[in-house]
Amino acid sequence: MAEVTVQNLEDEVHRRLLQLAASEGRSVENVAREILQNAILQTSQTDQGFGTRLAARFAPYEPTQDLPELPRPGNPSRSGSLPACENCW
């Protein structure tokens, strides 16, 4: 595994890191590692488009029925199950 040394860390950041580690009964190294991992993983997830993230979020769930088509301006409702929406758009 790779090693990283952080130099010139602000005193306040170091103090809070020490407090967080102590409050959770963990080492500073362990807490810092988790913070870095979470920051990197969140960044890589936001690089994906919204639709990709949404699809991944709901991928484990199977739909129980097909969703009806939504009416579009100037197009009649294809499914007939939804009323026309005059002021939606």
Gaussian input, Z-matrix of N, CA and C with variables (Angstrom, degrees):
# hf/3-21g

backbone

0 1
 N
 C     1     B1
 C     2     B2     1     A1
 N     3     B3     2     A2     1     D1
 C     4     B4     3     A3     2     D2
 C     5     B5     4     A4     3     D3
 N     6     B6     5     A5     4     D4
 C     7     B7     6     A6     5     D5
 C     8     B8     7     A7     6     D6
 N     9     B9     8     A8     7     D7
 C    10    B10     9     A9     8     D8
 C    11    B11    10    A10     9     D9
 N    12    B12    11    A11    10    D10
 C    13    B13    12    A12    11    D11
 C    14    B14    13    A13    12    D12
 N    15    B15    14    A14    13    D13
 C    16    B16    15    A15    14    D14
 C    17    B17    16    A16    15    D15
 N    18    B18    17    A17    16    D16
 C    19    B19    18    A18    17    D17
 C    20    B20    19    A19    18    D18
 N    21    B21    20    A20    19    D19
 C    22    B22    21    A21    20    D20
 C    23    B23    22    A22    21    D21
 N    24    B24    23    A23    22    D22
 C    25    B25    24    A24    23    D23
 C    26    B26    25    A25    24    D24
 N    27    B27    26    A26    25    D25
 C    28    B28    27    A27    26    D26
 C    29    B29    28    A28    27    D27
 N    30    B30    29    A29    28    D28
 C    31    B31    30    A30    29    D29
 C    32    B32    31    A31    30    D30
 N    33    B33    32    A32    31    D31
 C    34    B34    33    A33    32    D32
 C    35    B35    34    A34    33    D33
 N    36    B36    35    A35    34    D34
 C    37    B37    36    A36    35    D35
 C    38    B38    37    A37    36    D36
 N    39    B39    38    A38    37    D37
 C    40    B40    39    A39    38    D38
 C    41    B41    40    A40    39    D39
 N    42    B42    41    A41    40    D40
 C    43    B43    42    A42    41    D41
 C    44    B44    43    A43    42    D42
 N    45    B45    44    A44    43    D43
 C    46    B46    45    A45    44    D44
 C    47    B47    46    A46    45    D45
 N    48    B48    47    A47    46    D46
 C    49    B49    48    A48    47    D47
 C    50    B50    49    A49    48    D48
 N    51    B51    50    A50    49    D49
 C    52    B52    51    A51    50    D50
 C    53    B53    52    A52    51    D51
 N    54    B54    53    A53    52    D52
 C    55    B55    54    A54    53    D53
 C    56    B56    55    A55    54    D54
 N    57    B57    56    A56    55    D55
 C    58    B58    57    A57    56    D56
 C    59    B59    58    A58    57    D57
 N    60    B60    59    A59    58    D58
 C    61    B61    60    A60    59    D59
 C    62    B62    61    A61    60    D60
 N    63    B63    62    A62    61    D61
 C    64    B64    63    A63    62    D62
 C    65    B65    64    A64    63    D63
 N    66    B66    65    A65    64    D64
 C    67    B67    66    A66    65    D65
 C    68    B68    67    A67    66    D66
 N    69    B69    68    A68    67    D67
 C    70    B70    69    A69    68    D68
 C    71    B71    70    A70    69    D69
 N    72    B72    71    A71    70    D70
 C    73    B73    72    A72    71    D71
 C    74    B74    73    A73    72    D72
 N    75    B75    74    A74    73    D73
 C    76    B76    75    A75    74    D74
 C    77    B77    76    A76    75    D75
 N    78    B78    77    A77    76    D76
 C    79    B79    78    A78    77    D77
 C    80    B80    79    A79    78    D78
 N    81    B81    80    A80    79    D79
 C    82    B82    81    A81    80    D80
 C    83    B83    82    A82    81    D81
 N    84    B84    83    A83    82    D82
 C    85    B85    84    A84    83    D83
 C    86    B86    85    A85    84    D84
 N    87    B87    86    A86    85    D85
 C    88    B88    87    A87    86    D86
 C    89    B89    88    A88    87    D87
 N    90    B90    89    A89    88    D88
 C    91    B91    90    A90    89    D89
 C    92    B92    91    A91    90    D90
 N    93    B93    92    A92    91    D91
 C    94    B94    93    A93    92    D92
 C    95    B95    94    A94    93    D93
 N    96    B96    95    A95    94    D94
 C    97    B97    96    A96    95    D95
 C    98    B98    97    A97    96    D96
 N    99    B99    98    A98    97    D97
 C   100   B100    99    A99    98    D98
 C   101   B101   100   A100    99    D99
 N   102   B102   101   A101   100   D100
 C   103   B103   102   A102   101   D101
 C   104   B104   103   A103   102   D102
 N   105   B105   104   A104   103   D103
 C   106   B106   105   A105   104   D104
 C   107   B107   106   A106   105   D105
 N   108   B108   107   A107   106   D106
 C   109   B109   108   A108   107   D107
 C   110   B110   109   A109   108   D108
 N   111   B111   110   A110   109   D109
 C   112   B112   111   A111   110   D110
 C   113   B113   112   A112   111   D111
 N   114   B114   113   A113   112   D112
 C   115   B115   114   A114   113   D113
 C   116   B116   115   A115   114   D114
 N   117   B117   116   A116   115   D115
 C   118   B118   117   A117   116   D116
 C   119   B119   118   A118   117   D117
 N   120   B120   119   A119   118   D118
 C   121   B121   120   A120   119   D119
 C   122   B122   121   A121   120   D120
 N   123   B123   122   A122   121   D121
 C   124   B124   123   A123   122   D122
 C   125   B125   124   A124   123   D123
 N   126   B126   125   A125   124   D124
 C   127   B127   126   A126   125   D125
 C   128   B128   127   A127   126   D126
 N   129   B129   128   A128   127   D127
 C   130   B130   129   A129   128   D128
 C   131   B131   130   A130   129   D129
 N   132   B132   131   A131   130   D130
 C   133   B133   132   A132   131   D131
 C   134   B134   133   A133   132   D132
 N   135   B135   134   A134   133   D133
 C   136   B136   135   A135   134   D134
 C   137   B137   136   A136   135   D135
 N   138   B138   137   A137   136   D136
 C   139   B139   138   A138   137   D137
 C   140   B140   139   A139   138   D138
 N   141   B141   140   A140   139   D139
 C   142   B142   141   A141   140   D140
 C   143   B143   142   A142   141   D141
 N   144   B144   143   A143   142   D142
 C   145   B145   144   A144   143   D143
 C   146   B146   145   A145   144   D144
 N   147   B147   146   A146   145   D145
 C   148   B148   147   A147   146   D146
 C   149   B149   148   A148   147   D147
 N   150   B150   149   A149   148   D148
 C   151   B151   150   A150   149   D149
 C   152   B152   151   A151   150   D150
 N   153   B153   152   A152   151   D151
 C   154   B154   153   A153   152   D152
 C   155   B155   154   A154   153   D153
 N   156   B156   155   A155   154   D154
 C   157   B157   156   A156   155   D155
 C   158   B158   157   A157   156   D156
 N   159   B159   158   A158   157   D157
 C   160   B160   159   A159   158   D158
 C   161   B161   160   A160   159   D159
 N   162   B162   161   A161   160   D160
 C   163   B163   162   A162   161   D161
 C   164   B164   163   A163   162   D162
 N   165   B165   164   A164   163   D163
 C   166   B166   165   A165   164   D164
 C   167   B167   166   A166   165   D165
 N   168   B168   167   A167   166   D166
 C   169   B169   168   A168   167   D167
 C   170   B170   169   A169   168   D168
 N   171   B171   170   A170   169   D169
 C   172   B172   171   A171   170   D170
 C   173   B173   172   A172   171   D171
 N   174   B174   173   A173   172   D172
 C   175   B175   174   A174   173   D173
 C   176   B176   175   A175   174   D174
 N   177   B177   176   A176   175   D175
 C   178   B178   177   A177   176   D176
 C   179   B179   178   A178   177   D177
 N   180   B180   179   A179   178   D178
 C   181   B181   180   A180   179   D179
 C   182   B182   181   A181   180   D180
 N   183   B183   182   A182   181   D181
 C   184   B184   183   A183   182   D182
 C   185   B185   184   A184   183   D183
 N   186   B186   185   A185   184   D184
 C   187   B187   186   A186   185   D185
 C   188   B188   187   A187   186   D186
 N   189   B189   188   A188   187   D187
 C   190   B190   189   A189   188   D188
 C   191   B191   190   A190   189   D189
 N   192   B192   191   A191   190   D190
 C   193   B193   192   A192   191   D191
 C   194   B194   193   A193   192   D192
 N   195   B195   194   A194   193   D193
 C   196   B196   195   A195   194   D194
 C   197   B197   196   A196   195   D195
 N   198   B198   197   A197   196   D196
 C   199   B199   198   A198   197   D197
 C   200   B200   199   A199   198   D198
 N   201   B201   200   A200   199   D199
 C   202   B202   201   A201   200   D200
 C   203   B203   202   A202   201   D201
 N   204   B204   203   A203   202   D202
 C   205   B205   204   A204   203   D203
 C   206   B206   205   A205   204   D204
 N   207   B207   206   A206   205   D205
 C   208   B208   207   A207   206   D206
 C   209   B209   208   A208   207   D207
 N   210   B210   209   A209   208   D208
 C   211   B211   210   A210   209   D209
 C   212   B212   211   A211   210   D210
 N   213   B213   212   A212   211   D211
 C   214   B214   213   A213   212   D212
 C   215   B215   214   A214   213   D213
 N   216   B216   215   A215   214   D214
 C   217   B217   216   A216   215   D215
 C   218   B218   217   A217   216   D216
 N   219   B219   218   A218   217   D217
 C   220   B220   219   A219   218   D218
 C   221   B221   220   A220   219   D219
 N   222   B222   221   A221   220   D220
 C   223   B223   222   A222   221   D221
 C   224   B224   223   A223   222   D222
 N   225   B225   224   A224   223   D223
 C   226   B226   225   A225   224   D224
 C   227   B227   226   A226   225   D225
 N   228   B228   227   A227   226   D226
 C   229   B229   228   A228   227   D227
 C   230   B230   229   A229   228   D228
 N   231   B231   230   A230   229   D229
 C   232   B232   231   A231   230   D230
 C   233   B233   232   A232   231   D231
 N   234   B234   233   A233   232   D232
 C   235   B235   234   A234   233   D233
 C   236   B236   235   A235   234   D234
 N   237   B237   236   A236   235   D235
 C   238   B238   237   A237   236   D236
 C   239   B239   238   A238   237   D237
 N   240   B240   239   A239   238   D238
 C   241   B241   240   A240   239   D239
 C   242   B242   241   A241   240   D240
 N   243   B243   242   A242   241   D241
 C   244   B244   243   A243   242   D242
 C   245   B245   244   A244   243   D243
 N   246   B246   245   A245   244   D244
 C   247   B247   246   A246   245   D245
 C   248   B248   247   A247   246   D246
 N   249   B249   248   A248   247   D247
 C   250   B250   249   A249   248   D248
 C   251   B251   250   A250   249   D249
 N   252   B252   251   A251   250   D250
 C   253   B253   252   A252   251   D251
 C   254   B254   253   A253   252   D252
 N   255   B255   254   A254   253   D253
 C   256   B256   255   A255   254   D254
 C   257   B257   256   A256   255   D255
 N   258   B258   257   A257   256   D256
 C   259   B259   258   A258   257   D257
 C   260   B260   259   A259   258   D258
 N   261   B261   260   A260   259   D259
 C   262   B262   261   A261   260   D260
 C   263   B263   262   A262   261   D261
 N   264   B264   263   A263   262   D262
 C   265   B265   264   A264   263   D263
 C   266   B266   265   A265   264   D264

   B1=1.4501
   B2=1.5237
   B3=1.3131
   B4=1.4630
   B5=1.5220
   B6=1.3207
   B7=1.4628
   B8=1.5107
   B9=1.3293
   B10=1.4653
   B11=1.5212
   B12=1.3166
   B13=1.4565
   B14=1.5144
   B15=1.3215
   B16=1.4599
   B17=1.5192
   B18=1.3172
   B19=1.4664
   B20=1.5128
   B21=1.3297
   B22=1.4715
   B23=1.5232
   B24=1.3108
   B25=1.4586
   B26=1.5262
   B27=1.3126
   B28=1.4617
   B29=1.5282
   B30=1.3291
   B31=1.4675
   B32=1.5195
   B33=1.3301
   B34=1.4712
   B35=1.5250
   B36=1.3184
   B37=1.4641
   B38=1.5238
   B39=1.3201
   B40=1.4638
   B41=1.5222
   B42=1.3393
   B43=1.4688
   B44=1.5237
   B45=1.3255
   B46=1.4756
   B47=1.5250
   B48=1.3050
   B49=1.4625
   B50=1.5239
   B51=1.3170
   B52=1.4681
   B53=1.5266
   B54=1.3385
   B55=1.4671
   B56=1.5215
   B57=1.3309
   B58=1.4563
   B59=1.5226
   B60=1.3093
   B61=1.4644
   B62=1.5306
   B63=1.3240
   B64=1.4667
   B65=1.5250
   B66=1.3376
   B67=1.4669
   B68=1.5211
   B69=1.3367
   B70=1.4576
   B71=1.5228
   B72=1.3315
   B73=1.4643
   B74=1.5224
   B75=1.3181
   B76=1.4656
   B77=1.5141
   B78=1.3065
   B79=1.4584
   B80=1.5249
   B81=1.3301
   B82=1.4531
   B83=1.5295
   B84=1.3150
   B85=1.4633
   B86=1.5224
   B87=1.3243
   B88=1.4615
   B89=1.5228
   B90=1.3288
   B91=1.4632
   B92=1.5271
   B93=1.3333
   B94=1.4637
   B95=1.5327
   B96=1.3276
   B97=1.4602
   B98=1.5331
   B99=1.3329
   B100=1.4665
   B101=1.5292
   B102=1.3256
   B103=1.4658
   B104=1.5245
   B105=1.3246
   B106=1.4647
   B107=1.5283
   B108=1.3266
   B109=1.4692
   B110=1.5240
   B111=1.3313
   B112=1.4626
   B113=1.5219
   B114=1.3214
   B115=1.4646
   B116=1.5218
   B117=1.3120
   B118=1.4616
   B119=1.5245
   B120=1.3253
   B121=1.4670
   B122=1.5189
   B123=1.3287
   B124=1.4605
   B125=1.5188
   B126=1.3252
   B127=1.4621
   B128=1.5158
   B129=1.3284
   B130=1.4629
   B131=1.5290
   B132=1.3140
   B133=1.4623
   B134=1.5164
   B135=1.3390
   B136=1.4556
   B137=1.5184
   B138=1.3258
   B139=1.4559
   B140=1.5287
   B141=1.3154
   B142=1.4527
   B143=1.5225
   B144=1.3183
   B145=1.4523
   B146=1.5211
   B147=1.3198
   B148=1.4636
   B149=1.5256
   B150=1.3258
   B151=1.4647
   B152=1.5139
   B153=1.3189
   B154=1.4681
   B155=1.5194
   B156=1.3422
   B157=1.4738
   B158=1.5219
   B159=1.3377
   B160=1.4613
   B161=1.5223
   B162=1.3250
   B163=1.4672
   B164=1.5292
   B165=1.3227
   B166=1.4637
   B167=1.5273
   B168=1.3252
   B169=1.4671
   B170=1.5252
   B171=1.3392
   B172=1.4549
   B173=1.5276
   B174=1.3176
   B175=1.4669
   B176=1.5311
   B177=1.3399
   B178=1.4723
   B179=1.5251
   B180=1.3273
   B181=1.4581
   B182=1.5252
   B183=1.2994
   B184=1.4624
   B185=1.5253
   B186=1.3280
   B187=1.4685
   B188=1.5312
   B189=1.3140
   B190=1.4675
   B191=1.5171
   B192=1.3242
   B193=1.4547
   B194=1.5188
   B195=1.3284
   B196=1.4635
   B197=1.5174
   B198=1.3181
   B199=1.4536
   B200=1.5253
   B201=1.3330
   B202=1.4670
   B203=1.5249
   B204=1.3183
   B205=1.4625
   B206=1.5231
   B207=1.3172
   B208=1.4563
   B209=1.5169
   B210=1.3365
   B211=1.4645
   B212=1.5226
   B213=1.3076
   B214=1.4632
   B215=1.5193
   B216=1.3104
   B217=1.4716
   B218=1.5267
   B219=1.2996
   B220=1.4535
   B221=1.5111
   B222=1.3410
   B223=1.4663
   B224=1.5196
   B225=1.3155
   B226=1.4636
   B227=1.5236
   B228=1.3059
   B229=1.4616
   B230=1.5140
   B231=1.3364
   B232=1.4634
   B233=1.5212
   B234=1.3188
   B235=1.4558
   B236=1.5195
   B237=1.3193
   B238=1.4535
   B239=1.5179
   B240=1.3437
   B241=1.4604
   B242=1.5257
   B243=1.3279
   B244=1.4602
   B245=1.5255
   B246=1.3251
   B247=1.4612
   B248=1.5299
   B249=1.3146
   B250=1.4695
   B251=1.5129
   B252=1.3060
   B253=1.4581
   B254=1.5261
   B255=1.3231
   B256=1.4482
   B257=1.5232
   B258=1.3304
   B259=1.4663
   B260=1.5285
   B261=1.3257
   B262=1.4643
   B263=1.5100
   B264=1.3089
   B265=1.4619
   B266=1.4763
   A1=109.41
   A2=114.68
   A3=120.96
   A4=110.71
   A5=114.89
   A6=121.01
   A7=108.97
   A8=115.72
   A9=121.76
   A10=108.22
   A11=116.17
   A12=121.79
   A13=107.62
   A14=116.68
   A15=121.06
   A16=108.12
   A17=115.02
   A18=120.05
   A19=109.73
   A20=115.74
   A21=122.75
   A22=112.61
   A23=116.26
   A24=121.25
   A25=108.29
   A26=116.65
   A27=120.14
   A28=110.21
   A29=115.84
   A30=121.12
   A31=112.01
   A32=117.31
   A33=121.16
   A34=110.91
   A35=117.02
   A36=120.81
   A37=109.41
   A38=117.21
   A39=121.30
   A40=110.85
   A41=116.19
   A42=120.15
   A43=110.74
   A44=116.75
   A45=120.06
   A46=111.86
   A47=116.14
   A48=120.10
   A49=110.20
   A50=116.56
   A51=120.62
   A52=111.14
   A53=116.77
   A54=120.74
   A55=111.16
   A56=117.01
   A57=120.51
   A58=110.77
   A59=116.40
   A60=120.32
   A61=110.50
   A62=117.06
   A63=121.08
   A64=111.28
   A65=116.58
   A66=119.34
   A67=112.02
   A68=117.02
   A69=120.85
   A70=112.59
   A71=116.88
   A72=120.04
   A73=112.71
   A74=116.38
   A75=121.64
   A76=109.57
   A77=115.67
   A78=119.96
   A79=109.72
   A80=115.28
   A81=120.96
   A82=109.46
   A83=116.41
   A84=121.26
   A85=111.30
   A86=116.83
   A87=121.07
   A88=111.69
   A89=116.81
   A90=121.31
   A91=110.12
   A92=117.57
   A93=121.34
   A94=110.31
   A95=117.06
   A96=121.18
   A97=110.44
   A98=115.93
   A99=119.84
   A100=111.39
   A101=117.48
   A102=121.34
   A103=110.41
   A104=116.82
   A105=120.69
   A106=111.51
   A107=117.09
   A108=120.48
   A109=110.81
   A110=117.03
   A111=120.71
   A112=111.18
   A113=117.55
   A114=121.08
   A115=110.61
   A116=117.98
   A117=121.51
   A118=110.74
   A119=117.49
   A120=120.34
   A121=111.22
   A122=118.47
   A123=121.09
   A124=110.53
   A125=117.17
   A126=120.93
   A127=110.80
   A128=117.32
   A129=119.41
   A130=110.99
   A131=117.96
   A132=120.27
   A133=111.49
   A134=117.85
   A135=119.57
   A136=111.45
   A137=118.53
   A138=121.43
   A139=110.54
   A140=117.59
   A141=121.56
   A142=108.92
   A143=115.86
   A144=120.29
   A145=111.27
   A146=115.41
   A147=120.69
   A148=111.55
   A149=117.01
   A150=120.49
   A151=112.31
   A152=116.53
   A153=121.19
   A154=110.48
   A155=116.38
   A156=119.61
   A157=111.07
   A158=117.07
   A159=121.36
   A160=110.88
   A161=116.69
   A162=120.84
   A163=110.73
   A164=117.16
   A165=120.84
   A166=110.82
   A167=116.27
   A168=120.91
   A169=111.64
   A170=116.63
   A171=120.36
   A172=113.64
   A173=117.58
   A174=121.75
   A175=112.95
   A176=119.75
   A177=118.59
   A178=114.43
   A179=117.69
   A180=120.62
   A181=110.57
   A182=115.62
   A183=121.48
   A184=108.63
   A185=118.57
   A186=118.79
   A187=109.91
   A188=116.30
   A189=120.17
   A190=111.71
   A191=117.80
   A192=121.44
   A193=108.10
   A194=115.78
   A195=119.99
   A196=109.50
   A197=115.61
   A198=120.45
   A199=108.89
   A200=117.92
   A201=119.51
   A202=110.46
   A203=115.56
   A204=121.12
   A205=108.25
   A206=116.44
   A207=120.69
   A208=108.97
   A209=116.81
   A210=118.69
   A211=110.70
   A212=116.73
   A213=123.50
   A214=108.03
   A215=118.17
   A216=119.91
   A217=110.97
   A218=116.82
   A219=122.04
   A220=114.13
   A221=118.90
   A222=121.87
   A223=108.95
   A224=118.06
   A225=118.79
   A226=109.81
   A227=116.26
   A228=120.84
   A229=109.18
   A230=116.48
   A231=120.19
   A232=112.45
   A233=115.97
   A234=118.14
   A235=112.08
   A236=117.04
   A237=120.21
   A238=112.80
   A239=118.12
   A240=119.80
   A241=112.55
   A242=116.71
   A243=119.64
   A244=109.08
   A245=116.94
   A246=118.48
   A247=109.93
   A248=115.80
   A249=119.64
   A250=108.95
   A251=115.60
   A252=121.37
   A253=107.72
   A254=117.55
   A255=120.84
   A256=113.18
   A257=118.45
   A258=121.50
   A259=112.71
   A260=117.88
   A261=120.00
   A262=112.95
   A263=118.54
   A264=120.53
   A265=108.13
   D1=150.79
   D2=179.81
   D3=-78.61
   D4=157.27
   D5=176.52
   D6=-120.86
   D7=146.52
   D8=178.63
   D9=-130.67
   D10=135.39
   D11=174.05
   D12=-113.70
   D13=129.08
   D14=179.42
   D15=-104.27
   D16=119.22
   D17=178.94
   D18=-105.91
   D19=157.43
   D20=176.03
   D21=59.20
   D22=38.41
   D23=175.91
   D24=-74.96
   D25=132.31
   D26=-179.18
   D27=-60.03
   D28=144.57
   D29=-177.88
   D30=-57.68
   D31=-40.54
   D32=-178.83
   D33=-64.99
   D34=-40.74
   D35=178.78
   D36=-64.91
   D37=-43.23
   D38=179.23
   D39=-63.69
   D40=-42.72
   D41=179.73
   D42=-61.49
   D43=-44.62
   D44=-179.75
   D45=-67.44
   D46=-35.82
   D47=176.65
   D48=-63.36
   D49=-43.55
   D50=177.07
   D51=-62.06
   D52=-43.78
   D53=179.60
   D54=-62.93
   D55=-44.21
   D56=-179.45
   D57=-62.54
   D58=-45.02
   D59=179.84
   D60=-61.96
   D61=-44.49
   D62=-179.35
   D63=-64.98
   D64=-40.24
   D65=-177.94
   D66=-68.01
   D67=-25.13
   D68=179.67
   D69=-100.89
   D70=0.17
   D71=179.67
   D72=66.15
   D73=34.52
   D74=-178.22
   D75=-124.01
   D76=167.86
   D77=176.98
   D78=-79.63
   D79=155.60
   D80=176.26
   D81=-60.56
   D82=-40.81
   D83=179.21
   D84=-59.54
   D85=-43.42
   D86=-179.69
   D87=-64.84
   D88=-43.36
   D89=179.67
   D90=-65.83
   D91=-44.52
   D92=179.92
   D93=-62.81
   D94=-40.18
   D95=178.85
   D96=-61.05
   D97=-44.95
   D98=-179.75
   D99=-64.68
   D100=-41.08
   D101=178.68
   D102=-61.44
   D103=-45.23
   D104=179.51
   D105=-64.26
   D106=-44.41
   D107=179.66
   D108=-61.22
   D109=-46.00
   D110=-179.54
   D111=-63.44
   D112=-40.86
   D113=-179.83
   D114=-64.00
   D115=-42.26
   D116=-179.40
   D117=-69.19
   D118=-43.18
   D119=-179.47
   D120=-64.97
   D121=-39.97
   D122=178.75
   D123=-65.11
   D124=-39.42
   D125=179.26
   D126=-63.38
   D127=-43.28
   D128=-178.40
   D129=-68.50
   D130=-30.31
   D131=178.51
   D132=-72.15
   D133=-35.13
   D134=-179.64
   D135=-76.11
   D136=-13.68
   D137=175.08
   D138=-71.63
   D139=-19.72
   D140=178.72
   D141=-81.49
   D142=155.29
   D143=177.71
   D144=-70.01
   D145=161.08
   D146=-178.90
   D147=-59.57
   D148=-43.75
   D149=-179.24
   D150=-62.02
   D151=-39.26
   D152=178.60
   D153=-64.99
   D154=-44.31
   D155=179.00
   D156=-65.82
   D157=-39.75
   D158=179.78
   D159=-65.00
   D160=-44.73
   D161=178.81
   D162=-62.14
   D163=-41.66
   D164=179.34
   D165=-65.23
   D166=-37.08
   D167=-178.73
   D168=-63.83
   D169=-39.38
   D170=-175.51
   D171=-103.86
   D172=8.16
   D173=-178.94
   D174=-57.29
   D175=-36.88
   D176=-178.77
   D177=-69.47
   D178=-14.37
   D179=-175.09
   D180=-99.12
   D181=131.94
   D182=177.33
   D183=-93.17
   D184=132.18
   D185=176.26
   D186=-68.31
   D187=142.39
   D188=-179.50
   D189=-86.90
   D190=-19.49
   D191=177.34
   D192=-155.40
   D193=160.50
   D194=177.40
   D195=-69.49
   D196=145.18
   D197=176.72
   D198=-83.86
   D199=142.12
   D200=179.60
   D201=-72.08
   D202=154.55
   D203=175.00
   D204=-69.61
   D205=141.26
   D206=175.61
   D207=-88.38
   D208=140.33
   D209=179.45
   D210=-67.70
   D211=144.27
   D212=176.30
   D213=-111.06
   D214=152.12
   D215=177.99
   D216=-57.05
   D217=130.74
   D218=177.99
   D219=81.95
   D220=-7.71
   D221=178.55
   D222=-112.46
   D223=129.78
   D224=175.62
   D225=-65.84
   D226=153.97
   D227=177.85
   D228=-61.41
   D229=124.77
   D230=-177.64
   D231=-74.70
   D232=-33.48
   D233=-176.28
   D234=-84.80
   D235=-22.92
   D236=-178.66
   D237=76.28
   D238=-4.36
   D239=-177.08
   D240=-91.29
   D241=-12.94
   D242=178.98
   D243=-113.19
   D244=138.76
   D245=176.58
   D246=-71.84
   D247=155.25
   D248=176.69
   D249=-63.72
   D250=142.52
   D251=-178.58
   D252=-111.79
   D253=106.37
   D254=-173.64
   D255=-78.59
   D256=-32.57
   D257=-175.14
   D258=-112.24
   D259=20.78
   D260=-176.84
   D261=-77.78
   D262=-30.90
   D263=-173.46
   D264=-110.77

